[in-house]
Amino acid sequence: MANSPTHGKVYLVGAGPGAADLITVRGAKLLAQADIVFHDALVEPEMLALAPQAIKEAVGKRCGKLSSTQHFINKRLVDAARKYQTVVRLKGGDPMMFGRADEEIQALKDAQIAVEVVPGITAALAGAASIQKSLTLRGVSRSVAFITLAQGVDVSTEQPIASLPNPNTPISNPSADTLIYYMGRKDATHIAQQLIDTHLKPATPVHILEAVSTPRERHWVSTLGQLAAGNADAWFESSSPALIMVGEALELSPAKSIDQQTKNLQSSGAKVDDRLQDGSVLSNSRRSA
């Protein structure tokens, strides 16, 4: 969409998982050029310091805290674009992951305001990097699901935007090998029990990370059974965002991983050449046909 001569442009920029130096180069350049920045509540001060010249407005949502309604945020973006040339909407992680970006994009398009999305590193990928465990693993995990059970509330009406399950209602869990729950702290015990009741073993590995990539990062590692028993309840810090990671790929050491991959391949009927694992690799000139 071309810019109107009297309108600025809005950039939905992914701030990344937290650390200021994990924003993309394009995102950092836009912050340095911005006239005004509308930012999520969890964006780090060091990130906002990348835009010293800009007006800064907090519009983020926090669970259980008074927040701006989405309609009001949309209106502020439109109004700002009619006043300023470069407007940045700075969103934690990636704008297109649980960020309600579609609503903001549509509101801007309806108002004939040019909009561009600048991706960021989502927390799940930063979490995997932090614990140095791949979310996918050959022979173990070939699918990943990103899930949230977070409930939005419109503070103008105090009515829930989406209902959370109560303890007696089953959670709909996708059948992926690795499950990543965003904003799942208050439902962690319920999530774990539902997973055990449906299809996962109590011994399934679990990692929980808070404030990933920041100096305040914390890490809890155990099993689904321990999480279902409430053993992480006292560990959680209510002021930090939590990421719950579940799956066999998060447990295996490199040696166990190779062994498990071999077993999985053998069980599927695939042939495994043990000589490769024993170091019997021939040069091109010595390979047999």
Disulfide bonds with the S-S distance in Angstrom:
none
